[in-house]
Amino acid sequence: DAAADEFDKLKVRVFQQVIHHEPGTLVFANHTVVGQPLTRVVYEIYRDQEAANIHSRGEALQQLLASQDALVAGFHIDQLTLELAKGIRDAR
C-alpha cells in the first residue's frame, strides 16, 4: 500500500534522527503486525525524561506525527516506565 510505504519512509527519517542526534534514546524499534499491513507498533526507551523530550521535539518525528492518520490504520502513543529489562544498557 502506498500510504504505508510513505509512513515507512518517514519512519526511516525518524530512525536516522535517533541514531545521529539522540544518544538518550536507548531503544527505537518499529514493528509491522502480521495480518494488519496498515498497522505499525513502535517501541522506544529513553535514558530519562529529558531524552524523551528531545525526541519529541525532533523535526522528523513531528512530520511523521502530522501525517500518521492519513497513512496508517493503527497508531497510538503510550508512555511506559521501564521496570525490568534484559539486554538494554543504561536503562537504569
Secondary structure, DSSP 8 states (H G I E B T S, - for coil): -HHHHHHHHHHHHHHHHHHHH-TTEEEEEEEEETTEEEEEEEEEEESSHHHHHHHHT-HHHHHHHHHHHHH-SB-----------SS-TT--
